[in-house]
Amino acid sequence: MKTFSEEIEILFQKFKKGKPFCFSKFADGEWAAMQNEYLNNSEFENTPNTPNKYREELVNAIRYKDDNYYIGVCCPCCNGDRAQKMRDFCGQDESHMTFANVFVNGNYSRYRETFLKSYSDYDVHLVANKNSKFENLPFKPEKIYPIGFSAWVNDYNLINEIKQQNLSNKLFLFCAGPFGNLLAHQLYESNKNNIYIDAGSTLNPWLQSEGFRRDYYMQDFGSRFKNMKCEWN
């Protein structure tokens, strides 16, 4: 049985070792895109005009398997029967799946104490919205790759640009919606000499470039999500 508080500790222990691995999270937005549902959340969109190529790449990402490749998927407490559908769809074994919310909700304070404080120990390569306030971050990235709206389509060429650098011993952080999944999968598959983490919205309080605010970090508003412990079953 997976527990919310234990799962972030398991990931952090992998991170502390400093050895290459990849974590990529697939939440409700990514699932909607894979199911070709209409979506526009002000950060990315999936419409009838979105080429199927990008949805296929998302499917490849959630189904990719490697000993050191881990994915986050929806939980039933937040997403109902969508959670089991996603687990069946991805075909991953239990040891390579965890909560898509593992860094947020009731785990966000722990994330800030562990992962966030440790980012300064690495040469961070950050992919995030071009309108972000990068100067606010509590760590200094070695390199920033600015992206725009619906980057999984509009900035797709960045994947090859990064591959061509043939980097090693870097920490890649993706704050990029479904583009983070494509980056995590394809960069890790081509170069297993770095750590790749899909950080999602966890840096929003500093970057302040989100298309919409998430309740879990709106501490001043008494969000119920800040203490929420997601459940696996």
C-alpha positions in Angstrom: 0.0 0.0 0.0 1.4 3.4 -1.0 1.1 6.2 1.4 1.3 9.9 0.4 3.9 10.9 3.0 6.1 7.8 2.3 6.1 8.3 -1.5 7.8 11.7 -1.4 10.5 10.3 0.9 11.2 7.4 -1.5 11.7 9.9 -4.3 13.8 12.1 -2.2 16.1 9.3 -1.2 16.7 8.6 -4.9 17.4 12.3 -5.4 19.8 12.5 -2.5 22.0 9.8 -4.0 22.7 12.1 -7.0 22.5 9.2 -9.5 20.6 9.8 -12.7 16.9 9.0 -12.7 13.7 10.6 -14.1 10.4 11.5 -12.6 7.5 12.6 -14.8 4.0 13.4 -13.6 0.8 12.9 -15.6 -2.2 14.7 -14.0 -5.7 15.4 -15.2 -4.7 17.9 -17.8 -2.2 15.5 -19.4 -4.8 12.7 -19.3 -7.4 14.9 -21.0 -4.9 15.7 -23.8 -4.1 12.0 -24.3 -7.8 11.3 -24.5 -8.1 14.1 -27.1 -10.5 16.1 -24.9 -10.8 19.9 -25.5 -8.7 21.8 -23.0 -7.4 25.3 -22.5 -6.3 26.2 -19.0 -4.3 29.3 -20.0 -1.1 27.4 -19.8 -1.6 24.9 -22.6 -4.4 23.7 -24.9 -5.6 20.7 -26.8 -8.0 21.4 -29.6 -9.2 19.8 -32.8 -6.3 21.7 -34.5 -3.6 20.2 -32.3 -1.6 17.7 -34.4 -2.0 14.1 -33.2 1.8 13.7 -33.1 2.0 15.5 -29.7 -0.7 13.3 -28.1 1.1 10.2 -29.4 4.3 11.6 -27.8 2.5 11.9 -24.5 1.3 8.3 -24.8 4.9 7.2 -25.5 6.0 9.1 -22.4 3.6 7.6 -20.0 4.3 4.1 -21.3 8.1 4.3 -21.5 9.8 1.8 -19.2 13.2 1.9 -17.6 14.6 0.8 -14.3 15.1 4.5 -13.3 12.1 6.0 -15.0 9.2 6.8 -12.7 5.8 8.4 -13.4 3.1 10.1 -11.3 -0.5 9.3 -12.1 -3.9 10.6 -10.8 -5.2 9.4 -7.5 -8.8 8.3 -6.9 -9.4 10.8 -4.1 -8.9 13.7 -6.6 -9.8 12.2 -9.9 -12.2 9.3 -9.2 -12.2 6.4 -11.7 -9.8 8.3 -13.9 -7.0 7.1 -11.6 -7.4 3.4 -12.4 -8.0 4.1 -16.1 -4.6 5.9 -16.2 -2.8 3.1 -14.3 -4.2 0.5 -16.7 -3.4 2.7 -19.7 0.2 3.3 -18.8 1.1 -0.3 -18.2 3.7 0.5 -15.6 4.3 -1.7 -12.6 3.5 -0.4 -9.1 7.2 0.2 -8.2 7.5 2.7 -11.0 4.3 4.6 -10.3 3.5 7.2 -7.6 1.1 10.1 -7.1 1.0 12.8 -9.7 0.4 15.1 -6.6 3.4 13.7 -4.7 5.1 17.2 -4.5 1.9 19.1 -3.7 -1.1 19.3 -1.4 -0.1 17.9 2.1 3.4 17.1 0.8 4.2 20.6 -0.3 5.8 21.7 2.9 8.0 18.5 2.9 8.9 19.2 -0.8 10.1 22.7 0.2 12.2 21.3 3.1 13.8 18.5 0.9 13.8 18.9 -2.8 13.6 22.7 -3.0 16.4 23.3 -0.5 18.6 20.7 -2.3 18.3 22.2 -5.8 21.1 24.6 -4.9 23.4 21.7 -4.6 23.1 21.0 -8.4 23.7 22.7 -11.7 20.1 23.3 -12.5 18.7 23.6 -16.0 15.2 25.0 -15.8 12.5 24.9 -18.4 9.7 27.4 -17.5 7.5 30.1 -18.9 9.3 33.0 -20.4 7.3 35.5 -18.3 8.6 34.0 -15.1 10.3 36.0 -12.4 13.4 33.9 -12.4 15.2 36.3 -10.0 12.8 35.3 -7.2 13.9 31.6 -7.1 15.5 30.4 -3.9 18.3 28.8 -6.1 20.2 30.1 -9.1 19.8 28.0 -12.3 22.9 27.4 -14.3 20.7 27.8 -17.5 17.1 28.7 -18.2 15.1 27.7 -21.2 12.2 30.1 -21.6 9.0 28.7 -23.2 5.6 30.1 -24.1 1.9 29.1 -24.2 1.2 25.4 -25.1 4.9 24.7 -25.3 4.3 21.0 -25.9 3.4 22.0 -29.5 5.0 25.5 -30.0 8.4 24.9 -28.4 8.8 21.2 -29.3 12.1 21.8 -31.1 13.7 22.6 -27.8 13.9 18.9 -27.1 16.5 18.4 -29.9 18.3 21.6 -29.0 18.9 20.2 -25.5 19.8 16.8 -26.8 22.5 18.3 -29.0 24.3 19.8 -25.9 25.0 16.3 -24.7 25.1 17.4 -21.1 26.1 15.4 -18.0 25.7 15.7 -14.2 22.9 18.3 -14.5 19.5 18.6 -12.8 16.8 19.3 -15.3 13.6 20.8 -13.8 10.5 21.1 -16.0 7.7 23.6 -15.1 6.0 23.1 -18.5 2.7 21.2 -18.3 2.6 18.3 -20.8 5.8 19.6 -22.4 7.6 18.5 -19.2 6.5 14.9 -19.9 7.8 15.0 -23.4 11.1 16.6 -22.3 11.5 14.1 -19.4 10.9 11.1 -21.5 12.9 12.0 -24.6 15.8 13.6 -22.8 16.2 10.8 -20.4 15.9 8.1 -23.1 18.6 9.8 -25.1 20.9 10.8 -22.2 20.9 8.9 -18.9 23.7 11.0 -17.4 21.4 13.6 -15.7 18.5 13.8 -13.3 15.2 14.9 -14.8 12.3 16.1 -12.6 8.9 17.2 -13.7 8.4 19.9 -11.0 5.1 21.1 -12.4 3.6 24.0 -10.5 5.8 23.7 -7.4 7.9 26.8 -8.3 4.9 29.0 -9.1 5.0 31.0 -5.8 8.4 32.4 -7.0 8.0 32.3 -10.8 4.5 33.8 -10.7 3.8 33.0 -14.4 1.1 30.5 -13.9 -2.0 30.6 -16.1 -4.1 29.8 -13.0 -3.3 29.6 -9.3 -3.3 26.3 -7.4 -5.0 26.1 -4.1 -2.3 24.1 -2.4 0.2 27.0 -2.3 -2.3 29.7 -1.5 -1.6 29.5 2.2 -3.0 32.8 3.1 -6.5 31.7 1.9 -6.7 28.7 4.2 -6.8 26.2 1.3 -8.0 22.8 2.2 -5.5 21.3 -0.1 -2.4 22.3 1.9 -3.1 19.6 4.4 -4.6 17.0 2.1 -3.1 13.6 2.1 -3.9 11.9 -1.2 -4.8 8.2 -1.2 -3.7 5.5 -3.6 -6.7 3.2 -3.3 
